[in-house]
Amino acid sequence: MKIYLLSLCAGILVGVIYSLLNVRSPAPPLVALVGLLGILVGEQLIPVGKQLLAGTGLVVAWNEEKCAQHIFGALPGRDNKATQAAKTETNS
């Protein structure tokens, strides 16, 4: 929760600075979202690239670095299956 509040505060600060400088937001919402996706993908390039240079296959490197979880967040159904499996193991 703390990271979301920090992110919100950073966004508000940037908005205030834009307002003080009388500048409009530099990107329409869709372009901004595509840019954020680019940031998420870019964060994964170095770790996956290191794995690839070490001789690991792309699929293994992608899964080992948990890129899909980082880029797409917790996809519906994934957490439920993991949680159910953990509960089953705990109850056994």
OpenMM code with the backbone's topology and positions (N, CA, C; nanometers):
from openmm import Vec3, app, unit

residues = "MET LYS ILE TYR LEU LEU SER LEU CYS ALA GLY ILE LEU VAL GLY VAL ILE TYR SER LEU LEU ASN VAL ARG SER PRO ALA PRO PRO LEU VAL ALA LEU VAL GLY LEU LEU GLY ILE LEU VAL GLY GLU GLN LEU ILE PRO VAL GLY LYS GLN LEU LEU ALA GLY THR GLY LEU VAL VAL ALA TRP ASN GLU GLU LYS CYS ALA GLN HIS ILE PHE GLY ALA LEU PRO GLY ARG ASP ASN LYS ALA THR GLN ALA ALA LYS THR GLU THR ASN SER".split()
positions = [
    Vec3(0.0819, -0.1189, 0.0000),
    Vec3(0.0000, 0.0000, 0.0000),
    Vec3(0.0869, 0.1262, 0.0000),
    Vec3(0.2004, 0.1172, 0.0685),
    Vec3(0.2894, 0.2326, 0.0792),
    Vec3(0.3396, 0.2762, -0.0587),
    Vec3(0.3723, 0.1788, -0.1449),
    Vec3(0.4254, 0.2112, -0.2775),
    Vec3(0.3214, 0.2847, -0.3613),
    Vec3(0.1934, 0.2498, -0.3426),
    Vec3(0.0871, 0.3168, -0.4171),
    Vec3(0.0722, 0.4615, -0.3707),
    Vec3(0.0827, 0.4824, -0.2419),
    Vec3(0.0737, 0.6187, -0.1896),
    Vec3(0.1912, 0.7040, -0.2368),
    Vec3(0.3107, 0.6445, -0.2374),
    Vec3(0.4276, 0.7178, -0.2871),
    Vec3(0.4117, 0.7522, -0.4351),
    Vec3(0.3604, 0.6569, -0.5117),
    Vec3(0.3378, 0.6805, -0.6539),
    Vec3(0.2357, 0.7910, -0.6750),
    Vec3(0.1275, 0.7867, -0.5982),
    Vec3(0.0254, 0.8904, -0.6081),
    Vec3(0.0833, 1.0268, -0.5717),
    Vec3(0.1603, 1.0329, -0.4649),
    Vec3(0.2216, 1.1598, -0.4228),
    Vec3(0.3176, 1.2132, -0.5291),
    Vec3(0.3948, 1.1240, -0.5906),
    Vec3(0.4859, 1.1671, -0.6969),
    Vec3(0.4070, 1.2237, -0.8143),
    Vec3(0.2969, 1.1583, -0.8500),
    Vec3(0.2124, 1.2073, -0.9591),
    Vec3(0.1514, 1.3433, -0.9273),
    Vec3(0.1047, 1.3586, -0.8036),
    Vec3(0.0475, 1.4873, -0.7633),
    Vec3(0.1535, 1.5968, -0.7679),
    Vec3(0.2744, 1.5658, -0.7213),
    Vec3(0.3833, 1.6633, -0.7241),
    Vec3(0.4139, 1.7070, -0.8675),
    Vec3(0.4198, 1.6115, -0.9585),
    Vec3(0.4455, 1.6455, -1.0988),
    Vec3(0.3313, 1.7306, -1.1530),
    Vec3(0.2075, 1.6954, -1.1176),
    Vec3(0.0927, 1.7751, -1.1616),
    Vec3(0.0984, 1.9178, -1.1116),
    Vec3(0.1381, 1.9349, -0.9858),
    Vec3(0.1507, 2.0692, -0.9291),
    Vec3(0.2598, 2.1479, -1.0013),
    Vec3(0.3719, 2.0836, -1.0277),
    Vec3(0.4813, 2.1504, -1.0994),
    Vec3(0.4356, 2.1917, -1.2393),
    Vec3(0.3645, 2.1009, -1.3101),
    Vec3(0.3110, 2.1362, -1.4423),
    Vec3(0.2193, 2.2572, -1.4324),
    Vec3(0.1340, 2.2579, -1.3299),
    Vec3(0.0397, 2.3676, -1.3133),
    Vec3(0.1129, 2.4991, -1.2870),
    Vec3(0.2142, 2.4954, -1.2012),
    Vec3(0.2905, 2.6160, -1.1709),
    Vec3(0.3635, 2.6698, -1.2938),
    Vec3(0.4091, 2.5801, -1.3779),
    Vec3(0.4794, 2.6202, -1.4996),
    Vec3(0.3836, 2.6485, -1.6149),
    Vec3(0.2526, 2.6276, -1.5891),
    Vec3(0.1501, 2.6471, -1.6913),
    Vec3(0.1755, 2.5593, -1.8137),
    Vec3(0.2056, 2.4332, -1.7872),
    Vec3(0.2347, 2.3352, -1.8921),
    Vec3(0.1279, 2.2274, -1.8863),
    Vec3(0.0839, 2.1839, -2.0025),
    Vec3(-0.0129, 2.0736, -2.0066),
    Vec3(0.0603, 1.9410, -1.9998),
    Vec3(-0.0107, 1.8384, -1.9576),
    Vec3(0.0469, 1.7043, -1.9522),
    Vec3(0.1026, 1.6686, -2.0891),
    Vec3(0.2219, 1.6099, -2.0939),
    Vec3(0.2891, 1.5900, -2.2226),
    Vec3(0.2303, 1.4799, -2.3100),
    Vec3(0.1434, 1.3962, -2.2567),
    Vec3(0.0958, 1.2848, -2.3377),
    Vec3(-0.0504, 1.2555, -2.3086),
    Vec3(-0.1254, 1.2220, -2.4127),
    Vec3(-0.2621, 1.1767, -2.3891),
    Vec3(-0.2595, 1.0448, -2.3107),
    Vec3(-0.3660, 1.0115, -2.2416),
    Vec3(-0.3659, 0.8938, -2.1549),
    Vec3(-0.3199, 0.7639, -2.2224),
    Vec3(-0.3653, 0.7358, -2.3446),
    Vec3(-0.3258, 0.6113, -2.4105),
    Vec3(-0.1756, 0.6086, -2.4370),
    Vec3(-0.1217, 0.7199, -2.4825),
    Vec3(0.0223, 0.7271, -2.5082),
    Vec3(0.0995, 0.7096, -2.3779),
    Vec3(0.0495, 0.7690, -2.2708),
    Vec3(0.1153, 0.7557, -2.1408),
    Vec3(0.1147, 0.6103, -2.0945),
    Vec3(0.0034, 0.5410, -2.1140),
    Vec3(-0.0038, 0.4000, -2.0734),
    Vec3(0.0905, 0.3127, -2.1556),
    Vec3(0.1006, 0.3410, -2.2841),
    Vec3(0.1949, 0.2661, -2.3679),
    Vec3(0.3378, 0.2935, -2.3211),
    Vec3(0.3648, 0.4170, -2.2832),
    Vec3(0.4968, 0.4515, -2.2303),
    Vec3(0.5269, 0.3772, -2.1018),
    Vec3(0.4270, 0.3652, -2.0138),
    Vec3(0.4462, 0.2883, -1.8903),
    Vec3(0.4723, 0.1414, -1.9194),
    Vec3(0.4023, 0.0861, -2.0179),
    Vec3(0.4290, -0.0527, -2.0574),
    Vec3(0.5728, -0.0656, -2.1070),
    Vec3(0.6184, 0.0329, -2.1819),
    Vec3(0.7570, 0.0319, -2.2288),
    Vec3(0.8559, 0.0339, -2.1137),
    Vec3(0.8242, 0.1094, -2.0098),
    Vec3(0.9107, 0.1139, -1.8916),
    Vec3(0.9167, -0.0238, -1.8268),
    Vec3(0.8013, -0.0877, -1.8116),
    Vec3(0.7985, -0.2210, -1.7498),
    Vec3(0.8784, -0.3225, -1.8309),
    Vec3(0.8626, -0.3183, -1.9625),
    Vec3(0.9379, -0.4107, -2.0484),
    Vec3(1.0866, -0.3776, -2.0411),
    Vec3(1.1189, -0.2504, -2.0435),
    Vec3(1.2593, -0.2088, -2.0366),
    Vec3(1.3284, -0.2532, -1.9092),
    Vec3(1.2539, -0.2562, -1.7974),
    Vec3(1.3110, -0.3024, -1.6709),
    Vec3(1.3526, -0.4488, -1.6776),
    Vec3(1.2889, -0.5232, -1.7658),
    Vec3(1.3165, -0.6664, -1.7743),
    Vec3(1.4268, -0.6996, -1.8742),
    Vec3(1.4633, -0.6054, -1.9596),
    Vec3(1.5621, -0.6345, -2.0640),
    Vec3(1.6983, -0.6753, -2.0074),
    Vec3(1.7464, -0.6058, -1.9071),
    Vec3(1.8789, -0.6360, -1.8512),
    Vec3(1.8809, -0.7720, -1.7821),
    Vec3(1.7884, -0.8009, -1.6887),
    Vec3(1.7923, -0.9324, -1.6238),
    Vec3(1.7753, -1.0489, -1.7220),
    Vec3(1.6827, -1.0347, -1.8163),
    Vec3(1.6627, -1.1414, -1.9143),
    Vec3(1.7834, -1.1504, -2.0073),
    Vec3(1.8376, -1.0361, -2.0466),
    Vec3(1.9576, -1.0359, -2.1312),
    Vec3(2.0750, -1.1053, -2.0647),
    Vec3(2.0926, -1.0837, -1.9336),
    Vec3(2.2002, -1.1518, -1.8605),
    Vec3(2.1799, -1.3026, -1.8627),
    Vec3(2.0546, -1.3441, -1.8447),
    Vec3(2.0246, -1.4875, -1.8485),
    Vec3(2.0537, -1.5450, -1.9873),
    Vec3(2.0156, -1.4708, -2.0908),
    Vec3(2.0393, -1.5179, -2.2273),
    Vec3(2.1888, -1.5286, -2.2568),
    Vec3(2.2659, -1.4302, -2.2112),
    Vec3(2.4109, -1.4346, -2.2327),
    Vec3(2.4757, -1.5497, -2.1565),
    Vec3(2.4118, -1.5905, -2.0471),
    Vec3(2.4634, -1.7034, -1.9693),
    Vec3(2.4275, -1.8368, -2.0334),
    Vec3(2.3509, -1.8324, -2.1437),
    Vec3(2.3178, -1.9545, -2.2149),
    Vec3(2.1802, -2.0111, -2.1837),
    Vec3(2.1024, -1.9395, -2.1077),
    Vec3(1.9670, -1.9842, -2.0754),
    Vec3(1.8747, -1.9509, -2.1914),
    Vec3(1.7770, -2.0365, -2.2169),
    Vec3(1.6795, -2.0110, -2.3214),
    Vec3(1.5875, -1.8960, -2.2838),
    Vec3(1.5242, -1.8377, -2.3845),
    Vec3(1.4386, -1.7211, -2.3620),
    Vec3(1.3214, -1.7531, -2.2696),
    Vec3(1.2547, -1.8658, -2.2925),
    Vec3(1.1379, -1.9001, -2.2102),
    Vec3(1.1797, -1.9219, -2.0654),
    Vec3(1.2911, -1.9902, -2.0458),
    Vec3(1.3397, -2.0150, -1.9092),
    Vec3(1.3793, -1.8831, -1.8430),
    Vec3(1.4506, -1.7977, -1.9158),
    Vec3(1.4922, -1.6681, -1.8605),
    Vec3(1.3705, -1.5831, -1.8265),
    Vec3(1.2703, -1.5843, -1.9148),
    Vec3(1.1480, -1.5066, -1.8920),
    Vec3(1.0789, -1.5533, -1.7644),
    Vec3(1.0671, -1.6852, -1.7484),
    Vec3(0.9991, -1.7397, -1.6308),
    Vec3(1.0833, -1.7252, -1.5044),
    Vec3(1.2140, -1.7423, -1.5172),
    Vec3(1.3020, -1.7342, -1.4008),
    Vec3(1.3029, -1.5935, -1.3419),
    Vec3(1.2982, -1.4937, -1.4269),
    Vec3(1.2974, -1.3546, -1.3808),
    Vec3(1.1569, -1.3088, -1.3436),
    Vec3(1.0576, -1.3950, -1.3642),
    Vec3(0.9167, -1.3641, -1.3328),
    Vec3(0.8711, -1.2380, -1.4051),
    Vec3(0.9071, -1.2275, -1.5316),
    Vec3(0.8747, -1.1087, -1.6111),
    Vec3(0.7246, -1.0912, -1.6288),
    Vec3(0.6545, -1.1981, -1.6606),
    Vec3(0.5105, -1.1859, -1.6858),
    Vec3(0.4391, -1.1332, -1.5629),
    Vec3(0.4790, -1.1807, -1.4448),
    Vec3(0.4167, -1.1316, -1.3223),
    Vec3(0.4460, -0.9831, -1.3028),
    Vec3(0.5670, -0.9434, -1.3337),
    Vec3(0.6051, -0.8034, -1.3140),
    Vec3(0.5346, -0.7122, -1.4147),
    Vec3(0.5309, -0.7545, -1.5392),
    Vec3(0.4751, -0.6695, -1.6444),
    Vec3(0.3227, -0.6657, -1.6383),
    Vec3(0.2604, -0.7819, -1.6232),
    Vec3(0.1148, -0.7882, -1.6303),
    Vec3(0.0467, -0.7900, -1.4947),
    Vec3(0.1229, -0.7974, -1.3877),
    Vec3(0.0625, -0.8062, -1.2550),
    Vec3(0.0101, -0.9458, -1.2310),
    Vec3(-0.0634, -0.9626, -1.1239),
    Vec3(-0.1219, -1.0927, -1.0927),
    Vec3(-0.2429, -1.1127, -1.1824),
    Vec3(-0.2297, -1.2025, -1.2780),
    Vec3(-0.3390, -1.2274, -1.3701),
    Vec3(-0.4504, -1.3035, -1.2998),
    Vec3(-0.5746, -1.2789, -1.3380),
    Vec3(-0.6872, -1.3467, -1.2727),
    Vec3(-0.6732, -1.4982, -1.2811),
    Vec3(-0.6972, -1.5646, -1.1701),
    Vec3(-0.6901, -1.7100, -1.1670),
    Vec3(-0.5551, -1.7635, -1.1252),
    Vec3(-0.4494, -1.6919, -1.1531),
    Vec3(-0.3162, -1.7406, -1.1171),
    Vec3(-0.2978, -1.7444, -0.9667),
    Vec3(-0.3291, -1.6348, -0.8991),
    Vec3(-0.3133, -1.6305, -0.7543),
    Vec3(-0.4071, -1.7280, -0.6867),
    Vec3(-0.5270, -1.7410, -0.7401),
    Vec3(-0.6232, -1.8319, -0.6802),
    Vec3(-0.5717, -1.9758, -0.6814),
    Vec3(-0.5125, -2.0187, -0.7928),
    Vec3(-0.4591, -2.1547, -0.8023),
    Vec3(-0.3440, -2.1742, -0.7050),
    Vec3(-0.2547, -2.0771, -0.6963),
    Vec3(-0.1406, -2.0877, -0.6059),
    Vec3(-0.1875, -2.0872, -0.4610),
    Vec3(-0.2840, -2.0017, -0.4310),
    Vec3(-0.3363, -1.9941, -0.2947),
    Vec3(-0.4063, -2.1230, -0.2575),
    Vec3(-0.4860, -2.1780, -0.3488),
    Vec3(-0.5565, -2.3026, -0.3225),
    Vec3(-0.4584, -2.4169, -0.3040),
    Vec3(-0.3531, -2.4221, -0.3845),
    Vec3(-0.2537, -2.5280, -0.3714),
    Vec3(-0.1814, -2.5184, -0.2362),
    Vec3(-0.1496, -2.3958, -0.1954),
    Vec3(-0.0824, -2.3757, -0.0666),
    Vec3(-0.1750, -2.4151, 0.0475),
    Vec3(-0.3023, -2.3835, 0.0386),
    Vec3(-0.3972, -2.4215, 0.1418),
    Vec3(-0.4125, -2.5734, 0.1498),
    Vec3(-0.4148, -2.6385, 0.0346),
    Vec3(-0.4271, -2.7836, 0.0295),
    Vec3(-0.3075, -2.8498, 0.0949),
    Vec3(-0.1852, -2.7975, 0.0636),
    Vec3(-0.0639, -2.8527, 0.1228),
    Vec3(-0.0599, -2.8302, 0.2722),
    Vec3(-0.1075, -2.7149, 0.3181),
    Vec3(-0.1077, -2.6819, 0.4598),
    Vec3(-0.2058, -2.7711, 0.5375),
    Vec3(-0.3209, -2.7986, 0.4761),
    Vec3(-0.4218, -2.8799, 0.5417),
    Vec3(-0.3867, -3.0285, 0.5445),
    Vec3(-0.2956, -3.0711, 0.4573),
    Vec3(-0.2619, -3.2148, 0.4503),
    Vec3(-0.1787, -3.2598, 0.5665),
] * unit.nanometer
topology = app.Topology()
chain = topology.addChain("A")
for resn in residues:
    res = topology.addResidue(resn, chain)
    for name in ("N", "CA", "C"):
        topology.addAtom(name, app.Element.getBySymbol(name[0]), res)
